[in-house]
Amino acid sequence: MINDEKLIRINMGAMSGDTVADDAHATLCLGIESSCDETSAAIVDSNRNILSHIIYSQIPEHRKYGGVVPELAARAHILAIDDVINQTLNLAGKSISDIDIIAATAGPGLIGGVLVGWMAATAIAQATHKPLVAVNHLEGHALVPRLSAAVASGTWNSNSVEFPYLLMLASGGHCQILLVRGVGQYELIGQTIDDSAGEAFDKIAKMLGLGYPGGPIIDKRAKLGDATRFHFPRPLCNTPGCDFSFSGIKTAARVMLDKNTEPVDDAFINDFCASFQAAVVDCIVNRLEHALGTDAVKSAMPKTLVVAGGVAKNSAIRAAMEKLAAENGMFFAAPPMSLCTDNGAMIAWAGIENWRVGKIVTEPVAPRPRWPLTEL
């Protein structure tokens, strides 16, 4: 049994996408996510309604280590997976016989955790003879704005996120700019050549002794600080191409802290966080500006600029991208905060999107620790 205090039961009724009045024939998908440090399941229907959504958070287990420990994560998934699935069904008032599709993350991610969720989904699908969808975890992030997204007007309107769209996918393990042409159709425009933005946030927070995960803490502290006090480099800014580099920013932070002779009080930390975050935002905006000028993006004429992934929760990045979208005559869209980090709802929705185009498992699938979106 799992600790109920670590369960997050999410009532998504107010955040679901535009619904259809008569949903008697809606397709129901059970989605399972276990690629990192959240064990999650959700039931989503084909009318963009999230019937139930549960996340079991492992953050307390990993916080003392300052990051995710793969072996501990895999063990926690094993202990939690059955209860999470059962409680998801109970919360929706459904039995497994009511479900039409089973979907689960098959990679990329920490392979021990991926195996737990994938084997659970495979067992359910085989026992019930229901279609099984192997979801790419990154595609879950890429498609979830079509399930539920906040557009620039502040209203919830997933229908505004139509193909094609330009996507900034940023998390603890990934940082990419992608042209999303359709389900399974992803063109890589730019990516990090070293560290991801999310990793940089976590490492800076660890340097400052702020705790884990670092992104939300730095965002909160940055709102109280002076972004001009410390000068961080903007790697690759104004150079050709659309790739990112964040390792130099981390190195600069370490050098500044090693050489610092001032008191590291709240004012220092707030200013440091604000200055660091401003550098990351500048890099993201600059690379997106370059992406908008590429032949591929100009010819596709995407109407929406989208941010997704855990880093999409960052308020400064959202604001900067919304401004960039407005300057280029585009909509801006981002998932609600509860759908930015890893979650079962995005896997369930990706399962529905893939099922609609006929992508179901017809032969054994080997989960993968690495699975680039461009291989879809």
C-alpha positions as CSV (number, residue, x, y, z in Angstrom):
1,M,0.0,0.0,0.0
2,I,1.1,3.6,-0.7
3,N,1.2,6.6,1.6
4,D,-2.0,8.6,1.0
5,E,-0.2,11.8,1.9
6,K,1.9,11.5,-1.2
7,L,-1.1,11.0,-3.5
8,I,-2.4,13.9,-5.6
9,R,-6.0,13.5,-6.6
10,I,-6.7,16.0,-9.3
11,N,-10.2,17.2,-10.2
12,M,-9.7,18.4,-13.7
13,G,-13.3,19.2,-14.6
14,A,-12.7,22.9,-14.8
15,M,-9.5,22.4,-16.8
16,S,-10.6,19.9,-19.4
17,G,-10.9,21.0,-23.0
18,D,-14.0,21.9,-24.9
19,T,-16.5,19.1,-24.3
20,V,-19.2,17.5,-26.4
21,A,-22.6,17.5,-24.8
22,D,-23.5,13.9,-25.9
23,D,-20.5,11.9,-24.8
24,A,-22.2,8.5,-24.7
25,H,-19.9,7.2,-27.4
26,A,-16.7,8.8,-26.2
27,T,-13.7,6.5,-26.2
28,L,-12.1,6.1,-22.7
29,C,-8.3,5.6,-22.3
30,L,-6.5,4.6,-19.2
31,G,-3.0,6.2,-19.3
32,I,-0.1,5.1,-17.1
33,E,3.1,7.1,-16.6
34,S,6.2,5.9,-14.7
35,S,9.2,7.2,-16.5
36,C,10.9,9.1,-13.7
37,D,9.7,10.0,-10.1
38,E,6.0,10.1,-10.4
39,T,3.7,7.1,-10.6
40,S,0.6,8.4,-12.3
41,A,-2.6,7.2,-14.0
42,A,-5.6,8.9,-15.5
43,I,-8.7,8.2,-17.5
44,V,-9.3,10.6,-20.4
45,D,-12.0,10.5,-23.0
46,S,-11.9,11.4,-26.7
47,N,-14.0,14.5,-26.0
48,R,-11.0,16.0,-24.0
49,N,-12.6,15.3,-20.6
50,I,-10.3,14.1,-17.8
51,L,-12.5,11.8,-15.7
52,S,-9.8,11.0,-13.1
53,H,-6.2,11.7,-12.5
54,I,-3.9,10.6,-9.8
55,I,-0.2,11.2,-9.2
56,Y,1.9,9.5,-6.6
57,S,4.9,11.8,-5.9
58,Q,8.3,10.4,-5.0
59,I,9.8,13.8,-4.3
60,P,10.1,13.1,-0.5
61,E,12.2,10.0,-1.2
62,H,14.6,11.8,-3.5
63,R,14.8,15.3,-2.0
64,K,17.6,14.3,0.5
65,Y,19.7,13.2,-2.5
66,G,19.1,16.4,-4.4
67,G,17.9,14.5,-7.4
68,V,16.2,11.3,-8.6
69,V,17.9,8.0,-7.6
70,P,16.9,5.5,-10.3
71,E,16.9,2.4,-8.1
72,L,14.8,4.0,-5.5
73,A,12.4,5.3,-8.1
74,A,11.9,1.9,-9.7
75,R,11.1,0.3,-6.3
76,A,8.7,3.1,-5.4
77,H,6.9,2.5,-8.8
78,I,6.5,-1.2,-8.0
79,L,4.9,-0.4,-4.6
80,A,2.6,2.2,-5.9
81,I,1.4,1.1,-9.4
82,D,-1.5,-1.2,-8.4
83,D,-3.0,1.3,-5.9
84,V,-2.6,4.2,-8.3
85,I,-4.4,2.4,-11.1
86,N,-7.2,1.1,-8.8
87,Q,-7.8,4.5,-7.2
88,T,-7.9,6.1,-10.7
89,L,-10.7,3.7,-11.7
90,N,-12.5,4.3,-8.5
91,L,-12.3,8.1,-8.7
92,A,-13.8,8.0,-12.2
93,G,-16.5,5.5,-11.1
94,K,-15.3,3.1,-13.8
95,S,-14.3,-0.5,-13.9
96,I,-11.6,-1.9,-16.2
97,S,-14.4,-3.2,-18.5
98,D,-15.5,0.4,-19.2
99,I,-12.1,1.3,-20.6
100,D,-11.6,1.1,-24.3
101,I,-7.8,1.7,-24.7
102,I,-4.8,1.1,-22.4
103,A,-1.8,3.4,-22.9
104,A,1.5,3.6,-21.1
105,T,4.9,5.3,-21.4
106,A,7.3,2.9,-23.2
107,G,10.2,5.4,-23.1
108,P,12.3,7.4,-22.9
109,G,13.1,7.5,-19.2
110,L,14.7,5.7,-16.3
111,I,14.3,2.2,-17.7
112,G,13.5,0.6,-14.3
113,G,10.5,2.8,-13.9
114,V,9.4,2.6,-17.5
115,L,9.4,-1.2,-17.2
116,V,7.0,-1.1,-14.2
117,G,4.3,1.0,-15.9
118,W,4.7,-0.7,-19.3
119,M,4.4,-4.2,-17.8
120,A,1.3,-3.2,-15.8
121,A,-0.3,-1.8,-18.9
122,T,0.7,-4.9,-21.0
123,A,-0.8,-7.2,-18.4
124,I,-4.1,-5.3,-18.3
125,A,-4.4,-5.2,-22.1
126,Q,-3.6,-8.9,-22.5
127,A,-6.1,-9.9,-19.8
128,T,-8.9,-7.7,-21.1
129,H,-8.1,-8.0,-24.9
130,K,-8.1,-4.2,-25.2
131,P,-6.0,-2.2,-27.6
132,L,-2.6,-1.2,-26.2
133,V,-0.7,2.0,-27.2
134,A,3.0,2.4,-26.6
135,V,3.4,6.2,-25.9
136,N,6.6,8.1,-26.3
137,H,6.9,10.1,-23.1
138,L,8.0,13.2,-25.0
139,E,5.1,12.9,-27.3
140,G,2.9,12.9,-24.2
141,H,4.3,16.4,-23.4
142,A,4.1,17.5,-27.0
143,L,0.4,16.6,-27.4
144,V,-1.0,17.5,-24.0
145,P,-1.7,21.1,-24.9
146,R,-4.3,19.8,-27.3
147,L,-6.0,18.2,-24.4
148,S,-6.0,21.2,-22.1
149,A,-4.2,24.5,-22.8
150,A,-4.3,28.1,-21.6
151,V,-4.2,30.4,-24.5
152,A,-3.1,34.0,-24.3
153,S,-6.6,35.2,-23.7
154,G,-6.6,33.3,-20.4
155,T,-9.4,31.0,-21.3
156,W,-9.2,27.2,-21.5
157,N,-9.4,26.3,-25.2
158,S,-7.6,23.2,-26.5
159,N,-9.1,23.6,-29.9
160,S,-6.8,26.6,-30.4
161,V,-3.8,24.3,-30.5
162,E,-4.1,23.0,-34.1
163,F,-1.5,21.3,-36.2
164,P,1.1,22.5,-37.1
165,Y,2.5,24.3,-34.1
166,L,5.9,25.3,-32.9
167,L,6.8,23.7,-29.6
168,M,9.4,24.5,-26.9
169,L,9.7,21.2,-25.0
170,A,11.7,21.8,-21.8
171,S,12.2,19.6,-18.8
172,G,14.8,18.2,-16.4
173,G,16.1,15.9,-19.2
174,H,15.2,17.5,-22.4
175,C,15.3,20.9,-24.1
176,Q,14.1,21.0,-27.7
177,I,12.4,23.2,-30.3
178,L,10.1,21.1,-32.5
179,L,7.8,21.7,-35.4
180,V,4.8,19.6,-34.6
181,R,3.1,18.7,-37.9
182,G,0.8,16.0,-36.5
183,V,0.7,12.9,-34.4
184,G,4.1,11.2,-34.9
185,Q,5.3,14.0,-37.1
186,Y,8.0,16.0,-35.4
187,E,10.7,18.0,-37.0
188,L,13.6,18.9,-34.7
189,I,14.5,22.6,-35.2
190,G,17.0,23.0,-32.3
191,Q,18.1,21.3,-29.1
192,T,20.5,21.6,-26.2
193,I,24.1,20.5,-27.0
194,D,24.8,19.8,-23.3
195,D,22.5,20.3,-20.3
196,S,18.7,20.8,-20.3
197,A,17.2,24.0,-18.9
198,G,15.5,22.0,-16.1
199,E,18.8,20.4,-15.1
200,A,20.4,23.9,-14.9
201,F,17.6,25.1,-12.6
202,D,18.0,22.1,-10.3
203,K,21.8,22.4,-10.2
204,I,21.7,26.2,-9.4
205,A,19.2,25.5,-6.6
206,K,21.5,22.8,-5.2
207,M,24.4,25.2,-5.3
208,L,22.4,27.7,-3.2
209,G,21.1,25.0,-0.9
210,L,17.5,25.7,-1.9
211,G,16.2,22.1,-2.1
212,Y,14.7,19.9,-4.8
213,P,13.1,20.3,-7.3
214,G,14.9,23.6,-8.0
215,G,12.8,25.1,-10.8
216,P,9.8,26.2,-8.8
217,I,12.0,27.5,-5.9
218,I,14.1,29.6,-8.2
219,D,11.0,31.0,-10.0
220,K,9.6,32.0,-6.7
221,R,12.8,33.6,-5.4
222,A,13.5,35.3,-8.7
223,K,10.2,37.3,-8.4
224,L,11.7,39.0,-5.3
225,G,15.1,39.7,-6.8
226,D,17.0,42.1,-9.0
227,A,17.9,40.4,-12.4
228,T,20.6,43.0,-13.1
229,R,22.8,42.4,-10.1
230,F,24.7,39.4,-11.5
231,H,25.9,39.0,-15.0
232,F,25.4,35.5,-16.5
233,P,26.5,34.5,-20.0
234,R,24.0,33.9,-22.7
235,P,25.6,30.9,-24.5
236,L,25.0,30.7,-28.3
237,C,22.7,33.8,-28.3
238,N,22.9,35.6,-31.6
239,T,24.9,32.8,-33.2
240,P,23.5,30.9,-36.2
241,G,21.1,28.1,-35.6
242,C,18.6,27.2,-32.9
243,D,20.6,25.0,-30.5
244,F,20.9,25.7,-26.8
245,S,23.7,25.5,-24.3
246,F,23.2,25.8,-20.5
247,S,26.4,24.2,-19.1
248,G,28.3,27.5,-19.3
249,I,25.6,29.2,-17.2
250,K,26.0,26.6,-14.5
251,T,29.8,27.0,-14.6
252,A,29.5,30.8,-14.3
253,A,27.3,30.3,-11.3
254,R,29.8,28.1,-9.6
255,V,32.6,30.5,-10.2
256,M,30.6,33.4,-8.9
257,L,29.7,31.6,-5.7
258,D,33.3,30.3,-5.2
259,K,34.6,33.9,-5.5
260,N,31.8,35.6,-3.6
261,T,32.8,37.5,-0.4
262,E,29.3,38.9,0.3
263,P,26.8,37.6,2.8
264,V,24.7,34.9,1.1
265,D,21.4,36.2,2.6
266,D,17.9,36.3,1.2
267,A,18.6,39.4,-0.9
268,F,21.7,37.8,-2.4
269,I,19.8,34.5,-3.2
270,N,16.8,36.3,-4.7
271,D,19.1,38.5,-6.9
272,F,21.2,35.5,-7.9
273,C,18.0,33.5,-8.9
274,A,16.6,36.4,-10.8
275,S,19.8,37.0,-12.7
276,F,20.2,33.4,-13.6
277,Q,16.6,33.0,-14.6
278,A,16.8,36.1,-16.8
279,A,19.8,34.5,-18.7
280,V,17.9,31.3,-19.3
281,V,14.8,33.2,-20.5
282,D,17.0,35.3,-22.9
283,C,18.5,32.2,-24.4
284,I,15.2,30.6,-24.9
285,V,13.7,33.6,-26.6
286,N,16.7,34.1,-28.8
287,R,16.7,30.5,-30.0
288,L,12.9,30.7,-30.6
289,E,13.4,33.9,-32.6
290,H,15.9,32.0,-34.8
291,A,13.5,29.1,-35.1
292,L,10.7,31.3,-36.4
293,G,13.0,32.4,-39.2
294,T,14.0,29.0,-40.4
295,D,12.7,27.8,-43.8
296,A,10.9,24.8,-42.2
297,V,8.9,27.0,-39.8
298,K,8.1,29.8,-42.3
299,S,6.8,27.3,-44.8
300,A,4.7,25.5,-42.3
301,M,3.2,28.7,-40.9
302,P,2.3,27.5,-37.4
303,K,-0.4,29.6,-35.7
304,T,0.5,28.7,-32.2
305,L,3.7,28.9,-30.1
306,V,3.6,26.2,-27.4
307,V,5.6,25.5,-24.3
308,A,5.4,22.1,-22.6
309,G,7.3,20.0,-20.1
310,G,8.2,20.6,-16.5
311,V,10.0,23.9,-17.2
312,A,6.7,25.2,-18.7
313,K,5.6,25.9,-15.2
314,N,8.1,28.8,-15.0
315,S,6.3,32.1,-15.0
316,A,9.1,34.1,-16.6
317,I,9.4,31.7,-19.5
318,R,5.7,31.6,-20.0
319,A,5.5,35.4,-20.0
320,A,8.4,35.8,-22.4
321,M,7.0,33.3,-24.8
322,E,3.6,34.8,-24.7
323,K,5.2,38.2,-25.6
324,L,7.2,36.6,-28.4
325,A,4.0,34.9,-29.8
326,A,2.1,38.2,-29.8
327,E,5.0,40.0,-31.6
328,N,4.8,37.4,-34.3
329,G,1.0,37.3,-34.7
330,M,0.7,33.9,-33.1
331,F,-1.4,32.4,-30.3
332,F,0.5,31.3,-27.2
333,A,-0.5,28.1,-25.4
334,A,0.8,26.1,-22.4
335,P,-0.7,23.2,-20.4
336,P,-2.2,24.0,-17.0
337,M,0.4,23.7,-14.2
338,S,-0.8,20.2,-13.2
339,L,-0.1,18.9,-16.7
340,C,3.3,20.3,-17.1
341,T,5.2,17.8,-15.1
342,D,5.0,14.1,-15.8
343,N,1.5,12.8,-15.5
344,G,-0.9,10.1,-16.6
345,A,-3.4,12.4,-18.3
346,M,-0.9,13.4,-21.0
347,I,-0.2,9.7,-21.7
348,A,-3.9,8.8,-21.9
349,W,-4.5,11.7,-24.3
350,A,-1.4,10.7,-26.4
351,G,-2.9,7.2,-26.4
352,I,-6.2,8.5,-27.8
353,E,-4.4,10.6,-30.5
354,N,-2.3,7.6,-31.6
355,W,-5.2,5.2,-31.5
356,R,-7.1,7.6,-33.8
357,V,-4.4,7.2,-36.5
358,G,-4.1,3.4,-36.0
359,K,-1.0,3.3,-33.9
360,I,-1.6,0.4,-31.6
361,V,0.7,-2.4,-30.4
362,T,0.5,-5.5,-32.7
363,E,3.7,-7.2,-31.6
364,P,5.9,-7.2,-28.5
365,V,7.4,-3.8,-27.6
366,A,10.7,-3.4,-25.8
367,P,10.7,-0.3,-23.5
368,R,13.5,2.2,-24.3
369,P,15.6,4.5,-22.1
370,R,16.2,6.6,-25.2
371,W,13.6,7.3,-27.8
372,P,13.9,10.5,-29.8
373,L,10.7,12.0,-31.1
374,T,12.0,12.2,-34.6
375,E,12.1,8.4,-34.7
376,L,8.3,8.3,-34.6
